[in-house]
Amino acid sequence: MFASSAAHLAHYAHISVVATAATDRDFVAALRAAGVRVLHNGDERAGENRRQAIADATTLEANSIFSCDFDRWLHWAQAFPDELAALGPRIASNCADAWYVCLGRTPRAYATHPLVQRVAEEATNHPLSLALGRQVDATAGASWLSREGADILLRSSIEPTLATDTEWPLLVHSVDPTRVAYLACEGLEFETADRYGPEIEAAGGLASWTERTYETPEVWHWRLRLAADSSAAICRVLDGPTSSRRSAKTSHT
């Protein structure tokens, strides 16, 4: 799949990918052969890996940074290449003053995800939307940052999990609410199934595979735990040292 998407790498001046011990070595070699800067991190915490990629981009003097989980990017490049290629101009046209752009999903793209993912991510996006004062979908693993936004995150982000999806926009919002923007994209539809063709065929189709894979207590536990981590990150940023909410706190039962 990567070979057919490699041509899209030419849209970017520099590309940094953080690989962990679980990343396939052949895939790393293919990335490097395509001119991608591959960083290795022994830390398996997703939040730290995301920060490392942003930090590396700033050392390359990038003024505009597209942050995206790589499996998401691969699917986007395959399924909606024109939308992906036009993302930079679209942001420049619609979000020129933004320091952080949440890249979320259209209703159609959101609906392609398994039930457990939709339920848990709604439980994340709703409190974030309340905090931001506008409706957003921030849990698609993709964002666009200016250099100012990247500096804020690298200075203040501490979240170790994928809950950086909620921590990052709120950190920028806490500095200047007018600098956070939102765009919905078709290409951020469900991407995980791309990697499981034989398993999907053996299960008798996507619907059967999805039910077997995602409709388990363990997956619901993991997804709901991430939602809880995300809500905790929201509250932590809101209750930061400059927040007026501390004195207004009340107990809830």
PAGU-876404 format. One record per residue (C-alpha): residue in one letter; x, y, z. Coordinates in pm, whole numbers, padded with zeros to 5 digits, always signed. Each point is the difference from the previous one (the first is absolute). Example, Ala and Ser with C-alpha at 12.3 -4.5 7.8 and 13.67 -1.06 7.14 Angstrom:
2
A+01230-00450+00780;S+00137+00344-00066;
end
This chain:
253
M+00000+00000+00000;F+00284+00242+00081;A+00159-00043-00344;S-00313+00128-00172;S-00022+00296+00240;A+00367+00105-00009;A-00055+00251-00279;H-00211+00209+00237;L+00303+00060+00222;A+00115+00257-00254;H-00265+00238+00135;Y+00209+00057+00314;A+00331+00180+00039;H+00112-00228+00284;I-00148-00315+00151;S+00073-00142+00345;V-00134-00335+00117;V+00053-00137+00349;A+00053-00378+00003;T-00020-00219+00307;A+00122-00353+00071;A-00325-00132-00148;T+00051+00169-00338;D+00084-00245-00279;R+00365+00033-00108;D-00080-00043-00369;F-00249+00282+00028;V+00263+00221+00162;A+00238-00080-00285;A-00268+00088-00256;L-00065+00331+00173;R+00366+00091+00001;A+00036-00100-00364;A-00282+00246-00076;G+00189+00280+00173;V-00191-00007+00329;R+00186+00097+00316;V-00063-00293+00239;L+00056+00059+00370;H+00014-00285+00249;N-00157+00022+00342;G+00015-00272+00261;D-00289+00168+00179;E-00324-00173-00102;R-00215+00286+00132;A-00192+00152-00288;G+00003+00351+00142;E+00378+00005+00026;N+00039-00131-00354;R-00230+00268-00137;R+00195+00271+00183;Q+00326-00136-00135;A-00126+00027-00358;I-00111+00360+00059;A+00332+00086+00165;D+00193-00141-00293;A-00209+00204-00242;T+00088+00317+00188;T+00373-00078-00024;L-00050-00006-00377;E-00133+00357+00029;A-00348-00098-00113;N-00252+00283+00024;S-00295-00224-00081;I-00028-00354+00138;F-00244-00274-00100;S-00022-00259+00277;C-00176-00326-00089;D+00008-00359+00120;F+00174-00178-00286;D-00265-00266-00055;R-00253+00280-00033;W+00222+00178-00250;L+00046-00315-00210;H-00374-00055-00028;W-00061+00366-00077;A+00259-00006-00279;Q-00166-00308-00150;A-00368+00082+00041;F-00014+00380-00032;P+00329+00111-00158;D-00140+00323-00143;E-00136+00109+00338;L+00333-00078+00165;A+00197+00188-00265;A-00228+00303+00038;L+00019+00007+00380;G+00275+00263+00018;P-00173+00247-00233;R-00334-00066+00173;I+00149+00086+00339;A+00176+00307-00140;S-00333+00118-00142;N-00231-00083+00293;C+00224-00003+00308;A+00279+00245-00084;D+00021+00142+00356;A-00020-00334+00181;W+00283-00134+00211;Y-00174-00336+00032;V-00252-00159-00237;C-00193-00306+00121;L-00040-00228-00300;G-00312-00205+00060;R-00246-00209-00195;T-00307+00075-00202;P-00316-00175+00125;R+00044-00260-00275;A+00364-00067+00092;Y-00082-00017+00371;A-00277-00254-00064;T+00244-00245-00163;H+00162-00075+00339;P-00102-00290+00228;L-00268+00066+00261;V+00242-00011+00293;Q+00221+00261-00160;R-00291+00231-00081;V-00145-00025+00351;A+00331+00053+00180;E+00109+00282-00228;E-00332+00178+00037;A+00060-00018+00375;T+00331+00174-00069;N-00106+00251-00262;H-00304+00123+00192;P+00187+00131+00309;L+00274+00141-00222;S-00262+00184-00204;L-00145+00140+00323;A+00345+00122+00103;L+00072+00157-00340;G-00347+00149-00038;R-00052-00157-00341;Q-00072-00344-00146;V+00315-00189-00101;D+00116-00353-00073;A+00357-00008+00131;T+00056-00375+00035;A+00101-00089-00355;G+00373+00018+00071;A+00066+00293-00234;S+00069+00371+00042;W+00172+00295-00165;L+00225+00231+00200;S+00176+00327-00056;R+00342+00053+00154;E-00166+00198+00282;G-00234-00291+00070;A+00285-00250-00001;D+00197+00213+00246;I-00298+00009+00238;L-00038-00378-00011;L+00368-00073+00048;R+00008+00238+00294;S-00313-00124+00175;S-00111-00345-00118;I+00052-00282+00250;E-00270-00251-00102;P+00151-00351-00041;T-00294-00155-00187;L-00199+00059-00318;A-00192+00253+00207;T+00230+00261-00153;D-00295+00022-00243;T-00180+00202+00268;E+00297+00147+00185;W+00159+00169-00302;P-00291+00213-00127;L-00083+00109+00354;L+00360+00103+00070;V-00009+00231-00301;H-00353+00113+00091;S+00122+00094+00350;V+00252+00240-00156;D-00233+00146-00264;P-00346-00147-00071;T-00011+00166-00342;R+00296-00205-00120;V-00174-00342+00003;A-00186-00100-00317;Y-00180-00310-00126;L-00033-00174-00336;A-00193-00318-00079;C+00152-00242-00250;E-00129-00300-00194;G+00338-00175-00004;L+00005-00058+00375;E-00245-00287-00032;F+00062-00338+00166;E+00346-00117-00105;T+00092-00298+00219;A-00165-00257-00226;D+00251+00082-00275;R+00259-00214+00178;Y-00217-00309+00046;G-00108-00112-00346;P+00056-00376+00053;E-00164+00008+00343;I-00302+00186-00137;E-00035-00252-00280;A+00028-00291+00244;A-00266+00157+00223;G-00243+00022-00290;G+00013+00375-00054;L+00065+00333+00168;A-00313-00002+00215;S+00078-00341+00150;W+00367+00086+00054;T-00089+00330+00165;E-00242-00167+00240;R+00252-00271+00093;T+00283+00248+00044;Y-00171+00291+00172;E-00306-00136+00179;T+00186-00138+00302;P+00009+00115+00364;E+00375+00054-00029;V-00029+00243-00293;W-00285+00187+00168;H+00212+00027+00316;W+00301+00137-00192;R-00205+00249-00200;L-00192+00126+00301;R+00321+00028+00198;L+00145+00219-00275;A-00315+00213+00014;A+00053+00037+00375;D+00366+00094-00054;S-00111+00255-00259;S-00254+00156+00235;A+00263+00009+00274;A+00236+00183-00236;I-00273+00254-00074;C-00057+00065+00370;R+00372+00024+00070;V+00049+00270-00262;L-00313+00188+00107;D+00112-00012+00363;G+00352+00122-00079;P+00178+00263+00207;T-00167+00290-00183;S-00350-00146+00008;S-00280+00179+00186;R-00189-00329+00026;R+00192-00112+00310;S-00185+00237+00232;A-00331-00086-00161;K+00026-00377+00044;T-00284-00184+00168;S-00033-00364+00091;H-00220-00226-00210;T-00157-00334+00087;
end
